[in-house]
């Protein structure tokens, strides 16, 4: 009875459990989360713009080689835009795959207030 009901032993166990939980689930620094999101958004925007610019540049050089101005540049621009959006969608799908449905279901819900009138 002395070992199981000793309050010092219980407090020590609770402290060790709290320390283990903190090590297993560390709190994310809000600045790091914002910085990571900003970096990811910048990367996606640059990939989209780079795809468009590379396609347009290839079309321009194709035009100058074949003398078919402006059709090569327009076609290269459009192909670059398609390639940029394909890369964008691929990155978005990879990020979406990282988030499980359980994590999405655990997010707080906000009730819809569209029916309420302000006047």
Steps between C-alpha positions, in 0.01 A plus 500: 500500500784740568648490149174525303335776704809712560422850359868563417502193274182615323634854445823361365309274261283789381806718443674227304185439292469873424866514397460197274190650335685828442787312334262295285284796387710815500316829461558663164646848509246730328781695331641179355157396369445840335853498357452150361168596340654814349793302361270240351276764340801678354636174360167418334468849351855489365443157346192631321676812371813304402293255297335784312830683437683188383216409264487853357881510459501166319220623276691821425813308401289264291349804327838652427628168362195420285387856428145429616459796730283532726347152488788316668512747787125480553511120489801489734326740738190282509701179544704666775180607673362147483828359634501755783146413602575127482795554736280711727230234518758228562642693797153573640402133477821398678423740785139383516617138526701592811187609685282212614123509508513462879701822527252681278205369705671622819509860377250735664178553309348842440126512458363647179336837554401583142127499574527771761425848378706797608214744439 
